[in-house]
Amino acid sequence: MAGKIYTRGGDRGETSLLGGTRVPKDALRVEVYGTIDEGTSMLGMARSLSRYDDVVRDIIALQGQLIPLMSEIASGPAAVESGRFPTAASALVEQMETIIDRYDGEWIKTGQFVRPGASPASAALDCARTIFRRAERRLITLQRTEEVNPIILQYLNRLSDLLYVMARIEEQRAIVDVIKAHLPAQDGNGQHGAAPRRPLTTNGESDMALQLCDCDRLIEAGIRRAQEIGVPMVLSVVDASGDVIQTRRMDNALKVSIELAPHKAYTAAAIRMPTHELAALSQPGAPLFGIDVNVSNLTLVGGGYPLKRNGELLGAVGVSGGSVEQDQDVALAMVAAL
């Protein structure tokens, strides 16, 4: 018959290190490997939430590395010297740096502070990161009074870096997946919409690209509509990459609109949907909640619309100056002029 899970050996607040030494349960060495155990469990949460095979594989590998690392800390210096327990090696740190570089190559950096929680898996990875940072701090304290393998300190330091990058990749991929789900269905060639890309004209420009005369026509249509409703506006047109082609400010338009109108157009081009639709997907509990604070230059204010011809993205328009409804009204007049 198997032994019972409880032994009553810790009822007095003590536990045994792997070498057999009895220590208080709040001993610093126990605190270190207990904190690593906490972080390893949070990695399990992240693994259960991730939908990406490479992330899951890397988490499983990390959990496998952390088990013997905890064993080494729980053994104490004398037990490790006896050779009975594994010792962390610098190869693990080098391996982790390779993984960091791989994810870093995919990561689109925004230069903004991160607000954790853009996706369930990224939130769990960020929690794990902070737990391992705490383990690193406790290990530094332990190192002042007891011998500690310096490779473990390096490992925990790199691990926190890796989890930070993995969290950003998780949220970045989640955002891309949601955006793709709200784009028009792809045709058999993997292109959104049914129309193939048009050939270049004799001047080297695609006839699907917006020309300055197109922008003039769109902006003039927008100005006419803004005059009809009696609201001075700033109107902007960008290309498919979100770069401004033309922005025009009507007399007496708000100064803040000079910055906001191009941002609306950029957002509509980058996300390929109207900005008010993105706003709906970014509410608390919605799939893109937090996208505006994790991706730079995006705005959730209505008044930005993509421009498409035969299903292909040409660019986008952005309007600012009135209420959201008025901005949308003028922007739709611009779209209709295409």
For each residue, the residues with C-beta under 8 A, 3 or more apart:
1:
2:
3:
4: 7
5:
6:
7: 4 10
8: 11
9: 14 15 16
10: 7 13 14 15 25
11: 8
12:
13: 10 24 25 26
14: 9 10 22 23 24 25
15: 9 10 22 23 24 25 30
16: 9 20 21 22 23
17: 20 21 22 23 29 74 75 76 79
18: 71 74 75 76 79 85
19: 75 76 78 79 82 84
20: 16 17
21: 16 17 76
22: 14 15 16 17
23: 14 15 16 17 27 29 30
24: 13 14 15 27 30
25: 10 13 14 15 30
26: 13 30 31
27: 23 24 30 31
28: 31 32 138 141 142 145 146
29: 17 23 32 33 73 74 76 142 146
30: 15 23 24 25 26 27 33 34 74
31: 26 27 28 34 35 138
32: 28 29 35 36 73 135 138 139 142
33: 29 30 36 37 70 73 74
34: 30 31 37 38
35: 31 32 38 39 131 132 134 135 138
36: 32 33 39 40 66 69 70 73 132 135 156
37: 33 34 40 41 70
38: 34 35 41 42 131 135
39: 35 36 42 43 66 128 131 132 135
40: 36 37 43 44 63 66 67 70
41: 37 38 44 45
42: 38 39 45 46 124 127 128 131
43: 39 40 46 47 59 62 63 66 124 125 128
44: 40 41 47 48 59 63
45: 41 42 48 49 124 127 128
46: 42 43 49 50 55 59 121 124 125 128 170
47: 43 44 50 55 56 59 60 63
48: 44 45
49: 45 46 119 120 121 124
50: 46 47 55 56 59 121 170
51: 121
52: 55 56 169 170 173
53: 56 57
54: 57 58
55: 46 47 50 52 58 59 121 166 169 170
56: 47 50 52 53 59 60
57: 53 54 60 61
58: 54 55 61 62 99 166
59: 43 44 46 47 50 55 56 62 63
60: 47 56 57 63 64
61: 57 58 64 65
62: 43 58 59 65 66 159 162
63: 40 43 44 47 59 60 66 67
64: 60 61 67
65: 61 62 68 69 92 155
66: 36 39 40 43 62 63 69 70
67: 40 63 64 70 71
68: 65 71 72 85 86 88
69: 36 65 66 72 73 88 152 155
70: 33 36 37 40 66 67 73 74
71: 18 67 68 74 75 85 86
72: 68 69 75 80 85 86 87 88 149 152
73: 29 32 33 36 69 70 139 148 152
74: 17 18 29 30 33 70 71
75: 17 18 19 71 72 79 80 84 85
76: 17 18 19 21 29 79 80 146
77: 80 81 146 147
78: 19 81 82
79: 17 18 19 75 76 82 84 85
80: 72 75 76 77 83 84 85 87 149
81: 77 78
82: 19 78 79 85
83: 80
84: 19 75 79 80
85: 18 68 71 72 75 79 80 82
86: 68 71 72
87: 72 80 149 151
88: 68 69 72 92 149 151 152 155
89: 92 151
90: 93 94 151 154
91: 94 95
92: 65 88 89 95 96 151 155
93: 90 96 97 151 154 155 158
94: 90 91 97 98
95: 91 92 98 99
96: 92 93 99 100 155 158 159 162
97: 93 94 100 101 158
98: 94 95 101 102
99: 58 95 96 102 103 162
100: 96 97 103 104 158 161 162 165
101: 97 98 104 105
102: 98 99 105 106
103: 99 100 106 107 162 165 166 168 169
104: 100 101 107 165
105: 101 102
106: 102 103 169 172
107: 103 104 165 168 169 172
108: 172 295
109:
110: 294 295 296
111: 296
112: 293 294 296
113:
114: 126 167 168 294
115: 118 290 293 294
116: 122 123 126 127 167
117: 122 123 126 289 290
118: 115 122 123 171 174 175 289 290 291 294
119: 49 122 123 170 171 174
120: 49 123 124
121: 46 49 50 51 55 124 125 167 170 174
122: 116 117 118 119 125 126 167 168 170 171 174
123: 116 117 118 119 120 126 127 167
124: 42 43 45 46 49 120 121 127 128
125: 43 46 121 122 128 129 163 166 167 170
126: 114 116 117 122 123 129 130 163 164 167
127: 42 45 116 123 124 130 131
128: 39 42 43 45 46 124 125 131 132 163
129: 125 126 132 133 160 163 164 167
130: 126 127 133 134
131: 35 38 39 42 127 128 134 135
132: 35 36 39 128 129 135 136 156 159 160 163
133: 129 130 136 137 160
134: 35 130 131 137 138
135: 32 35 36 38 39 131 132 138 139 156
136: 132 133 139 140 153 156 157 160
137: 133 134 140 141
138: 28 31 32 35 134 135 141 142
139: 32 73 135 136 142 143 148 152 153 156
140: 136 137 143 144 153
141: 28 137 138 144
142: 28 29 32 138 139 145 146 148
143: 139 140 146 148 153
144: 140 141
145: 28 142
146: 28 29 76 77 142 143
147: 77
148: 73 139 142 143 152 153
149: 72 80 87 88 152 153
150: 153 154
151: 87 88 89 90 92 93 154 155
152: 69 72 73 88 139 148 149 155 156
153: 136 139 140 143 148 149 150 156 157
154: 90 93 150 151 157 158
155: 65 69 88 92 93 96 151 152 158 159
156: 36 132 135 136 139 152 153 159 160
157: 136 153 154 160 161
158: 93 96 97 100 154 155 161 162
159: 62 96 132 155 156 162 163
160: 129 132 133 136 156 157 163 164
161: 100 157 158 164 165
162: 62 96 99 100 103 158 159 165 166
163: 125 126 128 129 132 159 160 166 167
164: 126 129 160 161 167 168
165: 100 103 104 107 161 162 168 169
166: 55 58 103 125 162 163 169 170
167: 114 116 121 122 123 125 126 129 163 164 170 171
168: 103 107 114 122 164 165 171 172
169: 52 55 103 106 107 165 166 172 173
170: 46 50 52 55 119 121 122 125 166 167 173 174
171: 118 119 122 167 168 174 175 290 294
172: 106 107 108 168 169 175 176
173: 52 169 170 176 177
174: 118 119 121 122 170 171 177 178 287
175: 118 171 172 178 179 288 291 294 295
176: 172 173 179 180
177: 173 174 180 181
178: 174 175 181 182 281 287 288
179: 175 176 182 183 271 272 273 288
180: 176 177 183
181: 177 178
182: 178 179 273 277 281
183: 179 180 192 272 273
184: 192 193 311
185: 192
186: 189 190 191 192
187: 190 191 192 193 194
188:
189: 186 196
190: 186 187
191: 186 187 196 197
192: 183 184 185 186 187 272 311 313
193: 184 187 308 310 311 312
194: 187 310 311
195: 309 310 311 312
196: 189 191
197: 191 206 208 312
198: 206 207 208 312
199: 206 207
200: 204 205 206 207
201: 204 205 206 207
202:
203:
204: 200 201
205: 200 201 209 211
206: 197 198 199 200 201 209
207: 198 199 200 201
208: 197 198 309 312 314
209: 205 206 239 240 314
210: 214 215 237 239 245 307 314 315
211: 205 214 215
212: 215 216 245 246
213: 216 217
214: 210 211 217 218 237 338
215: 210 211 212 218 219 237 245 246
216: 212 213 219 220 246
217: 213 214 220 221 337 338
218: 214 215 221 222 235 237 307 317 334 335 337 338
219: 215 216 222 223 235 237 246 248 334
220: 216 217 223 224 337
221: 217 218 224 225 333 334 336 337
222: 218 219 225 226 233 235 317 319 330 331 333 334 337
223: 219 220 226 227 233 235 248 250
224: 220 221 227 228 333
225: 221 222 228 229 329 330 333 334
226: 222 223 229 231 232 233 235 250 319 321 322 330
227: 223 224 230
228: 224 225
229: 225 226 322 326 329 330
230: 227
231: 226 321 322 326 330
232: 226 250 251 252 253 254 321
233: 222 223 226 250 253 257 261 319 320 321 322 327 330
234: 247 248 249 250 253 254 257 258 260 261 319 320 321
235: 218 219 222 223 226 247 248 250 261 317 318 319 330 334
236: 244 246 247 248 261 262 264 265 317 318 319
237: 210 214 215 218 219 244 245 246 247 265 307 315 316 317 334
238: 241 242 243 244 245 262 265 266 269 315 316 317 318
239: 209 210 242 243 245 269 314 315
240: 209 269 313 314 315
241: 238 269
242: 238 239 265 266 269 270 297 316
243: 238 239
244: 236 237 238 247 262 265
245: 210 212 215 237 238 239 315
246: 212 215 216 219 236 237
247: 234 235 236 237 244 258 261 262
248: 219 223 234 235 236
249: 234 253 257 258
250: 223 226 232 233 234 235 253 321
251: 232
252: 232
253: 232 233 234 249 250 257 258 321
254: 232 234 257 320 321
255: 258
256: 259 260 320
257: 233 234 249 253 254 260 261 320 321
258: 234 247 249 253 255 261
259: 256 262 263
260: 234 256 257 263 264 299 301 318 320
261: 233 234 235 236 247 257 258 264 265 303 318 319 320 321
262: 236 238 244 247 259 265 266 318
263: 259 260 266 267 297 298 299 304 318
264: 236 260 261 267 268 275 299 301 303 304 318 319 320 327 331
265: 236 237 238 242 244 261 262 268 269 304 315 316 317 318
266: 238 242 262 263 269 270 297 298 304 316 318
267: 263 264 270 271 275 278 297 298 299 300 304 316 318
268: 264 265 271 272 273 274 275 304 305 306 316 317 318
269: 238 239 240 241 242 265 266 272 306 313 315 316
270: 242 266 267 297 298
271: 179 267 268 275 278 298
272: 179 183 192 268 269 306 313
273: 179 182 183 268 277 278 306
274: 268 277 278 302 304 305 306 328
275: 264 267 268 271 278 279 299 300 301 302 303 304 305 318
276: 279 280 302 303 324 328
277: 182 273 274 280 281
278: 267 271 273 274 275 281 282 288 291 298 300
279: 275 276 282 283 300 301 302
280: 276 277 283 286
281: 178 182 277 278 286 287 288 291
282: 278 279 286 288 289 290 291 292 300
283: 279 280 286 289
284: 289
285: 289
286: 280 281 282 283 289
287: 174 178 281
288: 175 178 179 278 281 282 291
289: 117 118 282 283 284 285 286
290: 115 117 118 171 282 293 294
291: 118 175 278 281 282 288 294 295 298
292: 282 295 298 299 300
293: 112 115 290
294: 110 112 114 115 118 171 175 290 291
295: 108 110 175 291 292 298
296: 110 111 112
297: 242 263 266 267 270
298: 263 266 267 270 271 278 291 292 295
299: 260 263 264 267 275 292 304
300: 267 275 278 279 282 292
301: 260 264 275 279 304 320 324 327
302: 274 275 276 279 324 325 327 328
303: 261 264 275 276 318 319 320 324 327 328 330 331
304: 263 264 265 266 267 268 274 275 299 301 316 317 318 319 331
305: 268 274 275 316 317 328 331 332 334 335
306: 268 269 272 273 274 313 315 316
307: 210 218 237 313 314 315 316 317 335 338
308: 193 311 312 313 314
309: 195 208 312 314 338
310: 193 194 195
311: 184 192 193 194 195 308
312: 193 195 197 198 208 308 309
313: 192 240 269 272 306 307 308
314: 208 209 210 239 240 307 308 309 338
315: 210 237 238 239 240 245 265 269 306 307
316: 237 238 242 265 266 267 268 269 304 305 306 307
317: 218 222 235 236 237 238 265 268 304 305 307 331 334 335
318: 235 236 238 260 261 262 263 264 265 266 267 268 275 303 304 331
319: 222 226 233 234 235 236 261 264 303 304 327 328 330 331 334
320: 233 234 254 256 257 260 261 264 301 303 327
321: 226 231 232 233 234 250 253 254 257 261 326 327
322: 226 229 231 233 325 326 327 330
323: 326 327
324: 276 301 302 303 327 328
325: 302 322 328 329
326: 229 231 321 322 323 329 330
327: 233 264 301 302 303 319 320 321 322 323 324 330 331
328: 274 276 302 303 305 319 324 325 331 332
329: 225 229 325 326 332 333
330: 222 225 226 229 231 233 235 303 319 322 326 327 333 334
331: 222 264 303 304 305 317 318 319 327 328 334 335
332: 305 328 329 335 336
333: 221 222 224 225 329 330 336 337
334: 218 219 221 222 225 235 237 305 317 319 330 331 337 338
335: 218 305 307 317 331 332 338
336: 221 332 333
337: 217 218 220 221 222 333 334
338: 214 217 218 307 309 314 334 335
